[in-house]
Amino acid sequence: MPNERADVAHVLDDPPPLHRKLLDYGERPYWSADGTRIAFIETNYGDVCELDVETGKVRNLTQGLGDHHAFLRVLILSNGDYLLIGPRQFTDRDTSRHVESELWVLDKNASRPPKPLGRRIFEGCGVSTNSPLITYAVTGRNDPGLGDPDVSECHVTEIAYGDDGPELGEDRVFYRTRRGLRPEPQDFRHDDTEVVFAEYVRVAGDVRPRCVVKGCRLDTAEFTTYIDEPMVHNECEGIFPDHEYICLESSCDTDWPMFPPRDLWKLKLDGSQQRVRMTSMPGDHTWKATNSNVSPDGRWLAFMVGLRADEAGFGRGLGLLDLDAWERTPEAERWETPADRARENAAKLLNSTSGKP
């Protein structure tokens, strides 16, 4: 369950430079195509809302629409409709998130109840900005037809519109795996010819689970590893408009098992594994910044904040980072790689054992 501490001041009440609070509640922000609105989840297993960035006015999109109000994620399709993810009703925090979450479409005017698409999925989803394509993963827990709960499949699927509204159309499986690997597609790239995805790794012999970032070219079936760091959680979370970079939740500067990732980084999608820190959460790891999304013009980073002990996906507000201003700071030039970090940590260990300051 989420940590319910109420004795900690909100991290964005006195924000770091270039950061500001949008809301002191809300989860998983997602920008509209025109960059004027941010869709978000009001609270875990709750309604879908939308924030007008200029006025600060919030509109609840799903309140009063139908019987289902247990959503975990919202994205926006290329035609402006909303793609929702969540169970039909809340059962428990594992079953509802990892087994029963499914896809829904809410029309862009929020005039009718969300329509279920009849597909349960694992965690999140990626959406094309060019066409009605989505990408997601399914596991044996979502679909017993896969034969084993340990099996995972990654799909690219068209959303087709007919007389009965949206439904799942042409479907393609581009990756199938098992043995402790759990892929989660995040974004399309290169005119929808590549899918960038996180892959959670928990295999025999690992000291602790980790997460890597990979890409699959749909036209050639070629896979690329963009970052893979021993004993570190590196999870992609929102691509930049130029598709040359992606946001990254990284635990590279946290100590196991106390801390999850606390900041958001910018990762180069060129195979160099270079990253640079963007957000500036407190060094005591009380708070963390997660679940980011870059505005269509690349000017702003919307993100979610939570307490360190909160479960993944539980949010305590939405923040905004001025990326344009951040790019002009010295911090934006401090690129590093996992190899750099390993050398730095080795040097610290050597100094500590030798008594050097």
C-alpha positions in Angstrom: 0.0 0.0 0.0 1.1 3.6 -0.5 2.9 5.3 2.4 0.3 7.6 4.0 2.7 10.0 5.7 1.2 13.4 6.1 4.0 15.0 8.1 6.3 15.8 5.1 6.1 19.1 3.3 5.3 18.7 -0.4 8.5 18.8 -2.4 7.0 21.3 -4.9 5.8 23.8 -2.3 9.4 25.1 -2.3 10.5 23.7 -5.7 14.1 23.4 -7.0 15.2 25.9 -9.7 13.2 25.6 -13.0 10.7 23.3 -11.4 7.1 24.3 -10.4 4.0 22.6 -9.0 1.1 22.1 -11.3 -1.1 20.2 -8.8 -0.7 18.7 -5.4 -2.5 15.6 -6.5 -2.6 13.5 -9.6 -0.7 10.8 -11.5 0.9 9.9 -14.9 0.6 13.2 -16.9 0.3 13.1 -20.7 0.3 16.1 -23.0 -2.3 17.0 -25.7 -1.0 17.3 -29.2 -1.3 21.1 -29.1 0.6 21.4 -25.8 -2.2 23.3 -24.0 -3.6 20.5 -21.9 -2.3 17.7 -19.7 -4.4 14.6 -19.2 -3.8 12.7 -15.9 -5.3 10.2 -13.5 -6.9 11.9 -10.5 -5.8 9.2 -8.1 -4.9 5.5 -8.2 -7.9 3.5 -9.6 -9.8 6.7 -10.1 -11.2 9.1 -12.7 -9.4 10.6 -15.7 -8.9 14.4 -15.6 -7.4 17.1 -17.8 -5.5 20.3 -16.8 -5.5 23.5 -18.8 -1.9 24.5 -18.4 -2.5 28.2 -18.9 -5.5 28.7 -16.6 -4.8 25.9 -14.2 -8.5 24.7 -14.5 -9.1 21.0 -14.1 -11.8 19.1 -15.9 -12.9 15.6 -14.8 -13.4 13.7 -18.0 -14.9 10.4 -16.8 -17.0 11.5 -13.8 -20.6 10.7 -14.5 -19.8 8.6 -17.6 -20.8 5.0 -17.1 -20.0 2.6 -14.3 -16.2 2.2 -14.6 -13.9 4.6 -12.8 -10.8 2.6 -11.8 -8.2 3.9 -14.2 -4.4 3.8 -13.8 -3.2 5.5 -17.0 -4.3 7.9 -19.8 -2.7 8.6 -23.2 -4.0 10.5 -26.2 -4.4 8.9 -29.6 -3.4 10.6 -32.9 -7.1 11.6 -33.5 -7.5 13.2 -30.1 -9.4 10.4 -28.4 -8.1 9.2 -25.0 -6.7 5.8 -24.5 -7.3 4.6 -21.0 -5.8 1.7 -19.0 -7.4 0.2 -15.9 -9.6 -2.7 -14.6 -13.3 -2.7 -14.7 -13.4 -2.6 -11.0 -10.8 -2.6 -8.2 -10.0 -6.1 -6.8 -6.6 -5.7 -5.1 -3.4 -3.9 -6.0 -1.7 -6.8 -7.6 -4.6 -8.4 -9.5 -6.2 -5.1 -10.7 -2.9 -3.7 -12.0 -1.1 -6.8 -13.3 -3.9 -9.1 -14.3 -7.1 -7.3 -15.0 -6.0 -3.9 -16.4 -7.4 -3.4 -19.9 -7.6 -0.9 -22.8 -10.5 1.6 -23.2 -11.1 4.5 -25.6 -12.8 7.7 -24.5 -14.0 10.0 -27.3 -12.1 13.3 -27.4 -15.2 15.3 -26.3 -15.7 13.0 -23.3 -19.4 12.8 -24.4 -19.9 9.0 -23.9 -18.7 6.4 -21.4 -15.3 4.9 -22.2 -15.5 1.8 -24.5 -13.5 -1.3 -23.6 -11.5 -2.8 -26.4 -11.5 -6.3 -25.0 -7.7 -6.6 -24.4 -6.0 -6.9 -21.1 -2.4 -5.8 -21.0 0.7 -5.6 -18.8 1.4 -2.2 -17.4 1.6 0.7 -19.9 1.2 1.4 -23.5 2.8 3.5 -26.3 0.9 5.6 -28.8 1.8 6.8 -32.3 1.4 10.5 -33.0 1.1 9.8 -36.7 -1.5 7.0 -37.0 -4.0 5.0 -34.9 -1.3 2.6 -33.7 -0.6 1.5 -30.2 2.1 -0.8 -28.7 1.8 -2.8 -25.5 2.7 -6.1 -23.8 0.6 -9.1 -22.7 1.7 -11.7 -20.2 0.3 -15.2 -19.4 -1.3 -13.6 -16.4 -3.4 -11.3 -18.7 -4.0 -13.9 -21.3 -3.9 -17.6 -20.1 -3.9 -18.5 -23.8 -0.2 -17.8 -23.8 0.2 -21.0 -21.8 2.4 -19.9 -18.9 2.2 -16.8 -16.6 6.0 -16.3 -17.3 5.5 -15.7 -21.1 5.4 -12.1 -22.4 4.5 -10.8 -25.9 4.9 -7.3 -27.3 2.3 -6.2 -29.8 1.7 -3.4 -32.3 -2.0 -3.0 -32.9 -4.2 -0.7 -35.0 -7.3 0.9 -33.5 -9.9 0.8 -36.2 -13.1 2.9 -36.2 -16.3 1.4 -37.5 -20.1 1.7 -37.0 -19.7 0.6 -33.4 -16.8 2.9 -32.7 -13.2 2.0 -31.9 -12.1 -1.6 -31.8 -8.8 -3.5 -32.1 -7.8 -4.0 -35.7 -4.7 -5.4 -37.4 -2.3 -6.9 -34.8 1.4 -7.9 -34.9 3.5 -9.6 -32.3 7.1 -8.3 -32.6 8.7 -9.8 -29.5 8.1 -12.9 -27.3 10.1 -13.9 -24.3 10.1 -15.6 -20.9 12.5 -16.7 -18.1 12.2 -13.6 -15.9 12.1 -11.0 -18.6 9.1 -8.6 -18.7 9.1 -6.1 -21.6 6.9 -3.0 -21.5 6.7 -0.9 -24.7 6.9 2.8 -24.2 7.1 4.8 -27.4 7.2 4.6 -31.2 10.2 6.1 -33.1 11.3 6.8 -36.7 7.8 7.1 -38.3 6.5 4.1 -36.3 9.2 1.7 -37.6 10.8 1.3 -34.1 9.4 0.6 -30.7 11.4 1.6 -27.6 10.7 -0.5 -24.5 11.7 -1.1 -21.0 12.6 -4.7 -20.0 12.5 -5.7 -16.4 15.0 -8.4 -15.7 14.8 -10.9 -12.8 16.9 -14.0 -13.6 18.7 -16.6 -11.5 22.0 -15.3 -10.2 21.1 -11.6 -10.2 21.8 -9.9 -7.0 18.8 -7.8 -7.5 16.3 -7.1 -10.3 17.2 -4.4 -12.9 15.6 -2.7 -15.9 17.1 -2.0 -19.3 16.0 0.1 -22.3 15.9 -1.5 -25.7 14.5 -0.8 -29.2 13.1 -3.1 -31.9 13.0 -2.1 -35.5 9.7 -3.3 -36.8 10.9 -3.3 -40.4 14.0 -5.4 -39.9 13.4 -7.1 -36.5 16.7 -5.7 -35.3 17.1 -5.1 -31.6 19.2 -2.4 -30.0 20.1 -2.0 -26.3 20.2 1.6 -25.3 21.2 1.2 -21.7 22.0 -1.8 -19.6 23.6 -1.3 -16.2 24.3 -4.0 -13.6 22.1 -3.8 -10.6 20.4 -0.6 -11.7 16.9 0.2 -12.7 16.9 2.2 -15.9 13.3 2.6 -17.2 12.3 4.7 -20.2 9.4 7.2 -19.6 8.5 9.5 -22.4 10.3 10.2 -25.7 11.4 13.7 -26.9 9.8 15.1 -30.0 12.9 14.7 -32.1 13.1 11.0 -31.1 16.8 11.3 -30.4 16.3 11.2 -26.6 14.0 9.6 -24.1 13.3 10.3 -20.4 14.8 7.8 -18.0 13.9 6.8 -14.4 17.4 5.7 -13.1 18.4 4.4 -9.7 22.1 4.8 -10.6 22.7 7.1 -7.6 20.6 5.2 -5.0 21.6 2.5 -2.6 19.9 -0.9 -2.7 17.5 -1.8 -1.1 16.5 1.5 0.4 15.8 3.7 -2.6 14.0 3.5 -5.9 14.9 6.0 -8.7 14.6 9.5 -7.4 15.2 11.6 -10.5 14.5 11.8 -14.2 17.3 11.7 -16.7 17.7 12.3 -20.4 19.0 9.3 -22.4 20.6 9.5 -25.8 19.0 6.9 -28.2 22.2 6.4 -30.1 23.6 3.4 -28.3 26.2 5.4 -26.4 24.3 5.0 -23.1 24.9 8.7 -22.3 22.5 10.2 -19.8 22.1 13.5 -17.9 20.0 14.3 -14.9 17.0 16.6 -15.5 15.0 16.9 -12.2 16.4 17.7 -8.8 14.6 15.9 -6.1 16.1 16.2 -2.5 19.3 14.3 -1.9 17.8 12.6 1.2 15.6 10.6 -1.2 12.4 11.6 0.6 10.7 12.3 -2.7 11.0 10.9 -6.2 10.1 12.2 -9.7 8.7 9.6 -12.1 6.3 9.0 -15.0 7.4 11.9 -17.2 6.1 13.2 -20.6 7.7 15.8 -22.8 5.5 18.5 -24.4 5.1 18.3 -28.2 7.4 21.4 -28.7 10.0 20.0 -26.4 9.7 23.0 -24.1 8.4 21.4 -20.9 8.7 18.2 -18.9 5.6 17.2 -17.0 6.2 14.6 -14.3 4.7 13.0 -11.2 6.1 13.1 -7.7 5.7 10.6 -4.8 7.3 9.7 -1.6 10.2 7.2 -1.6 8.2 4.5 0.1 5.2 4.8 -2.2 4.6 1.9 -4.6 5.4 2.5 -8.2 2.7 4.4 -10.0 1.3 6.1 -6.9 1.4 9.9 -7.3 1.2 12.8 -4.9 1.1 15.6 -7.5 2.2 16.9 -10.9 5.2 19.1 -11.6 6.7 20.9 -14.5 10.3 21.4 -15.5 11.3 24.2 -17.9 13.4 22.2 -20.3 14.3 25.2 -22.4 15.9 27.0 -19.4 17.4 23.7 -18.1 19.2 23.2 -21.5 21.1 26.4 -20.8 22.5 25.4 -17.4 25.8 23.7 -16.7 23.9 20.7 -15.3 22.6 20.0 -18.8 26.1 19.3 -20.0 27.0 16.8 -17.4 26.5 13.7 -19.5 27.7 10.3 -18.1 27.6 6.6 -18.9 27.2 3.5 -16.7 31.0 3.0 -17.2 31.6 6.5 -15.9 29.4 5.9 -12.9 31.1 2.5 -12.2 34.6 4.2 -12.2 33.3 6.9 -9.9 31.8 4.4 -7.4 35.0 2.3 -7.5 37.1 5.4 -6.7 34.8 6.2 -3.8 35.1 2.7 -2.4 38.9 2.7 -2.8 39.1 6.1 -0.9 36.8 4.9 1.8 38.9 1.7 2.4 42.2 3.6 2.3 41.0 6.3 4.7 41.4 9.1 2.1 38.8 11.9 2.2 
